[in-house]
Amino acid sequence: MQKWLFTRWKKVLAGSVLLVIIVAFLILEFFSRGAAAIFNQAMMEQDMLKGDITAEKITAHINGHVEFSQLQWHDPNGRLILYVPEGSFVVRPWDVITGHIKSTTMQELTIRNAAVAVHLADDMSVDFVRTSPDMQKVKEKDEDWQEKVSLVGKTAEERKKIGERRRKRQAERMARQWSNFDREEKKIRMKLKFEDCRLEVFHKDRHYLLSKANLMADINTDDDMKLEVSTGHFGGTMIGNGVKLKGIVDFDAAEVPLADLRISFLDVDLSSMGMGINLHDKVTMDTHLTGPLSDIHGEGNLYMEELHIPALKFKNVSGKINYDGEKLIFTEVLAGVYGGQLTAAGEYDLDTRYYRIDGKGTDLDTKEALPGSDLSCKVDLDIHLSSKGSGRETTSYGSMISGEGRYNIWPFKCISGNFRQGYRDLEFSDVAIKFAGFTVYTDGLRIKDGKLTLQPIKFHDTAGNIIAVYEQE
């Protein structure tokens, strides 16, 4: 009897399992066959993305994986916000079957070859917006992305006002578009992927264009978001050859999400940062940024193969940087210059685009610095350089002292003096050249627009007595 009951229950259980499998398969097959209708219904019922979302082709699989092509998202006014040639997503089949669509229904989303524009508010909340005409320039050469508005000749106050006007105009122009994505009080738990996309980012008064953007984000708004990004060329406020980002954003730590991000900017064109109209040397910056997303700050390192500023040519520039939201502070900078080495520090103001450098050079070779001058010696110098963003508005001053050397056929023991340099204007003062048995002094030597002017040159003996005076006719 017991054996008969066991056999019967075994058959019933096996039949029930088979029935459940068949029913599940039929439900999922229904989901697959009616994917387009279900997708359209879900898009009508969702309330996070404002406007209309349609796709030309939808293919669903029984495991909840959906492939789509020609997806278009239009805002309530019928303007195209997003076009995705192809992509895929994974949903919870039961949510779709029961019609209970919610913010966590979508578990994964992948978009390929799309042009995506996002706006980041001061608190770093995200909204999707229409791409600007500049997005097409991501496909063009770096030189085509450069900022055309010149700030040359403007004071710091004027530059601040220009920046404020730009921000105000941009805010007014874009304000009507900053309300397409509504995540308030909604949870998101999903993996987001961008594959070979173009990405446009608006944040405060800055505008970035990123090509060949690949993004992987594992998002849980109840906990944190793990983020990894790599791009090709980028333009807009800055121009460069790539961005790499990896880190985590903690949504649960404070009112404003806290970030811990490592970002590398590759081969940034200095001219695009306002550090000189024709200054196209490239800088790579590796940074570690932390803090609330609305006020992020951090530090890192910089490297440049070459740096050309008026009268100085640096090689293998390296140093540390600190970012506080308003300025980049440079410390422990080392560079090769004219066969010697420079140690320096300085800062770059992100608003005014002014910068300054204070440095000390050792063993600079005059044969490299002043070719054709017949002057041969090694020089140590202190230098202080400041710029308002162009060669015409770049000045430097400092002091110098040399070791033994030679001018033409005349050997000397030492050259010392002070210098000041502006645009096409080089001036030396308190110059002393010590020879064996006498010293040559002059209060001033100036080369302006290619013309040399001299203060009287005085010859002193070893006791300090004047033995001759030469005056320029």
C-alpha positions, 0 to 999 in steps of 0.5 A: 500500500505504501509503495503504491501511494509513493509511486502515485505521488511521484507521478503526480509530482512529476506531472505537476513539475512538467505542467509548471514548465509547460505553462512557464514556457507558454507564458515566456513564448507569449512574452517573446511573440508579443514583445513589441506590443508589450514594449509599447504598452510599458513605454506608455505606462512608465513615468520616468522618461517624459515624452514618447519612446518607440522602437522599429524592431523588438525581438524578445527571448524567453529569458527576458532579454530583449534586442531592439533597433531604431529606438527614438525618444521624443520629448513632449514637444516632439523634439528628438532627445535620443536615437539609438541605432541598436541595443538590448535590455533585460527585464523581469518577465513577471513584471511585464507579464503582470503589467506591474512595470516599475523603476526596477523592472529593467535590470540591464540596458545596453545601447550601441553607436548612439549620441547621448546628451546629459545635463548634470545639475549642481547636485549632480542629478541627471537629466537627458537632453537634446544633443547640440549641433556641436555633437557632430564635431566629435567626428571631426579633428581636434582643431575644429572643436576649439573655443573661438571666443577670445578672452585676450585683453580682458581683466579677471573681473571682465572674464568672470562677468563673461563666464556668468553671462555665458552660464546665464544664457546657457541656463535660459536656453536649456532650462526648458529641456532639463525635465525629461528624466524624473527619478524622484522617489524611484529606485533603480537597480540595473547595469547600464552599458554604452558601447562605442557611443558619442556622449555630450555632458553639460555641467555648470558653465562647462560643455564636454563632447566625448567620442567612442565612449564606452561605459559600464555602470552597476547602479543601485540607488539604495546603495552605490554605483560602480562606474567605469568609463573610457573614451576616444577624442573629446572636445568642448570646454577642453580638447584631448585624446581620451578620458578614463574613469573608474570609481564608486558613487555612494548614494546612501552616505549623505544627502548628496552622493559621495564619490571616490573616482580616479580620472585620467585626462589624456593629451589635453590641449593647453590652448583649450584650457586658455593657457595661450592661444597658440599653446598646443602642447599636450598634458596628461593628468591622473587624478583621484577625486573624492567628496560630495558630487556637488563639491568634489575635490582631489589630487593627482599627477601631471605629465607633459613631453614638452611645454613651450612658453615664451623664451622657455622650452621644457621637456619631460614635465612632471609634478603633482596637482590639487583640484579644489573646484576653482583652481588647479594647484601645481606642486613638486614640478620637475622639468628639463630645460636647456640642458638643465633642470627646473623645479617649480610650483604654480596655479591655474584659475579655472574661471579666469584662466590665468596662471602663474609659475614660480621656479628655480632652474639649475645648470641651464646651458646658454648654448641651447637657450641663446643659439648663435650668441657666442655665449657659453656657460651654465646658468642658475636662475630664479623665475616667476612667470604669470600669464593671462592666457596668451603670449602677449599677456605673459610676463616673467622676471627673476635673477640669474648667476652663471659659472665660468664660461666664455663669450666668443674668445673671452673667458670669464668667471661669472655672469650675474643679474636680474631679468624681466621679460614681456611680449617681444621685450627682454630686459636685464638689470644690475648685470655684472661679468667678472673677468680675470683682473677686471669686472664689467657692470651695466645697470641696464641692457634691453632688447625690445622689438629686436632693438638693443639699448644699453646703459653705460658699461663700466669697467672696474679693477679688482679693487672696485675702481672705475677704469673705463666707461663705454656709452652707446651712441 
